Amino acid sequence: MPFARLLASDPNQQKASTYMGFLRSEGSEAQLAANDFAMIESFLAAGGTAPAWYDAATRAAYHAAWGQPGAIRGGVNYYRATALRSGADKPVSLDPAAFMVRMPTRVIWGERDRALLPALLVGLDEVVPDLEVVRLPKATHWLTHEDPARVADLIHEFASRQSV
């Protein structure tokens, strides 16, 4: 389980995953929604500038979605539900057999992702034996926005090779 292993042992992934602790904290929903979702937008604008894909129409669509009752709570509850903790004193022990993916899998990886570091790919083939990784060197965590046509093509091409 690469993510569990790196959360327990890798200072770089621990640092990259500090947001998980914040999202689990009481009141994180209110902080995320405050000032017209300013904190969420600051996450998107790592480095100070909003990414090009986050134009006025996309911003309006995200704000409408985030403003729905329970929308932000649902997102943070994902992090609250996981047993994984960054730098935890007692690393989570997971049985790889319980997480085995037994079908062809393509992972499309944004190599400039600041939250999910490339080291997470090391050992992934142990739980996903039929694994194909496609790396997008210029993409970040938001690769579906940054290069939607390429991502869609990669998914379509992969799916078209699979038998039902």
Secondary structure, DSSP 8 states (H G I E B T S, - for coil): -HHHHHHHH-HHHHHHTHHHHHHHSTTHHHHHHHHHHHHHHHHHTTTSS--TT--HHHHHHHHHHHTSTTHHHHHHHHHHH----TT-SS-----GGGG---S-EEEEEETT-SSS-GGGGTTGGGT-SSEEEEEETT--TTHHHHSHHHHHHHHHHHHHHS--
